[in-house]
Amino acid sequence: MSPSGLRERKKQKTKEAIQREAMRLFLERGYEETTIEQIANAADISPSTFFNYFPTKEDVVLYDRYDPMLLSMLTHRPADEPISVSLRSAMQGLDEAMTQDRDMVFARAKLALETPALRARFWEELEKARELIAGVVAARTRRSPHDYEVRVLSMVVVTAAFEAALEWLRNGGEGSLVKLVDRAMDVIGAWEHLDELGPAPRGR
């Protein structure tokens, strides 16, 4: 591995360590009651180092290492593969990683949805997820990520994932979150619509 690769890996580990300590404190003391100074002290870093990794306390909860993983898995799928097959395969790979981190994933999701200070930011994260999916769909269909149909279908995927997350939380984090997403996509026929989406008609 190159020196730059080693540095990035070290930075990633530090970022995840800060998040783990922050979540531990949030669960023990409460989100509002926990300060950045306390998080930094628990992670054995200075407050200024904390800000090198996270702009705000909210970002510690909302930071998600799974979106880049999903994007990487999708970009390595065959270009001529149906979008539904690529997404299902990538989500299966994501399921394995998320299962290992189940407690952290559950705690973050629960905190983000139940804490008023985090809820508004959570919707911003959903928008970022929609843009990520739109980019993949656009590349596969030779459309613009701003194309109306692409934006609609991408939001459908994100909404399905959101409802699956709510159901997973209601179940106490039992079972597979990814399988719930798959069920939600089947309910609304989103897989079929994605596969039917081809290049935009000429003249648009």
N, C-alpha and C positions, 0 to 999 in steps of 0.2 A: 504494500500500500504506500502511496506517495505521501510526503510530509504534509501536503495540503489536505489529503484525505484523512490522515491521522488527526490533524487539528480539528477538522469538521466533526469527526467521530467523538473527539474529546468534548467539544462544545455541545454536541447533542446529548452526551451523557450528563454533562453538568446541567443542562436545561431540564432534563427529565428528573434529575435529583432534586433540583429546586422545586419542581412541581410536586414531587412526592412529599417533600417536607411541608410544603404549603398546604397540601390537601390534608395531611395528618393534623396540622394545627387547626385548619378550618373545622374538621370533624370534632376535635377535642374542645376548642374554645368558641367556635362560631366564626362565620365569615367576617362579619362587621367588627368583631372584637379582636381579630388578628391583624397585626400591623406588618408592614413590609420589613421593618427592623427585626421583628421576631422571626419572620421567614428567613431573612438573611442570616441571622444568628444560628438558626436550626440547620441551615444548609452549609454553615461554616464559610460564608462569603460576606463581603461588605455590602451595604445597601447600594452603593454605586455599581458594584458588580451585578447586583440583582437587575438594575435598570439596563444593563448591557444585554440582558436576555429577555426581559419582559418590560414593556413600556408602562404597564399599570398592574395593579393587583388583580383586576378582572382577567387580564390576559393569562395569568397563571392557570386559572381554571379553564379558560376557553382554548388554550393551546392544544392542538390535536395533531399528533404525529401520523395519524392514519390517512389523512387526505393526501399527503405526498406519496405515501405507500400505495394508495389506490391509483393515483395518477401514474406512478411508475409501472404498476402491474398492467394497467390499461394500454399504455404506450408500447409495451412489449408484446401485446397480443397481435396476431396476424391482421394486416390491414384489411383483408377481404373477408374477415370473419364477421358474422352478424353481430350487431351491437349488443343484443341481449346475451349472446354467448360470452362475449368479452366481459361484460359487466358481471354476469353470474360467476365466471371464473375468477375475476379479480376480487369479488366480494367473498368468495370462498377462501381465498388466500388471506384476506383481511380478517375473516372469522377466526382463523387459527391464531393470529396475533392478538386479537381482542379478547379471545378466551383466556389467554395467558395473563392479560391485564384486567380481567373482569372486574375486580373490586375497585380499581382506579376508574375504569370507564363508568361504572355504576355511580360511584360517588360524584364524579364530575358532572354527569348528566343530571343527577338529582339536585345538586347544588345550583347548577345553571338554570334549571327550570323553577326552582322554589325560592331563589333569592332575587328580590326586585331589582337590585343594583346590577344583576347579571342578565336579567331576562331580555332587556332591550339589546344588549350586545349580542345575545344569542341569535337574535334575528339577523343581525349583520353577518354572523357566521354562516347562517343558512344561505344568504345571498352569495357568499363566497363559494359555497358548495355548488350552488346552481351554476355559477360561472365556470367552475371546474368541469362539471358534467357537460355544459354547453360547448366548451372547447373540444372535448372528446367527440361529441356527437357531430359537431360541425366539421371536424377533420375527416370523420368517416363518411360523411354525406356530401362533402365538397360544398358546404353551405357556410354562410357567415354565422359566427356564434351569436350575432344579434338578430338573426332571422327569427321571425315570429314563431314558426312551428318549433324551431330548435329551442327557443326560450321556454315555450309552453311545456314541451316534453321534458326538458331538464328540470323545470320546477315541479313537474309531476313526480319525477324520481326523488327529488329532495323532500317533497311532501310525504311520499310513501315512507321514506326513511324516518321522517319526523314522527309520523303516527306509529311506526313500528317501535321507535324509541320510547314513546309514551306507554305503549302496551308492555314493553319490556320492563319499564319502571314499575308499572302497576303489578306486574308479576314478581316483583322483588328481585329482578335481575336474573331470574331463572330461565334456562333455555338459551337458544341462540338468537341474538339480535339480528344477525344477517338473515337467518331463516325467516324471521318475522318480516324483514324488508322484502324478501322474495315473495312471501304470501301476499303482502300489500300490493306489490307490482302485478301479481296474477289477478287479484281482485278487480283492479281497474283496467286490466288488459294493456298495461304500459309496455310490456315486453314486445307485444305484437306491433304496437304503434311505432316503437323505436325502430324495429326491423323494416317496417314499411316506409320509413322516412328516407326518401332518395334526394337527389340534387333538386334544387329549387327550379320550378318551371322558368323557361326563358321569358324575358320581358318584365320580370319582377324587379 
